[in-house]
Amino acid sequence: MSSLIKPVTDASFDQEVLGAEGPVLVDFWAVWCGPCKQMNPVLDDIASDYEGDLTVVKVDVDHNAAVASRYGIRSIPTLLLFRGGKVVDQAVGAVPKSRLVGIIDKHV
């Protein structure tokens, strides 16, 4: 995981994501999830490409069930894009970088 991507927990989610000034891409994932692992290099690229304009964080659903439950996460990976404390877009499953760029560019 890139140093530009930080883990977020149930305890830090509200401050790190809902209280963020700019847009935040949240990756809901788990260690055992193959498609989640496929997304790691894509998310590293996104974090690097949008550094300063977008924050990228990861929430391990096995250790942070409260946040996952609050947002109805049923499949992983699920990527939610937050702006102003609200979900403005999402992608479910291992998606290509081009799809994420299209989502992000609408909101950055």
Secondary structure by P-SEA (a helix, b strand, c coil): ccccbbbbccccccccccccccbbbbbbcccccaaaaaaaaaaaaaaaaacccbbbbbbcccccaaaaaaaccccccbbbbbccccccccccccccaaaaaaaaaacc
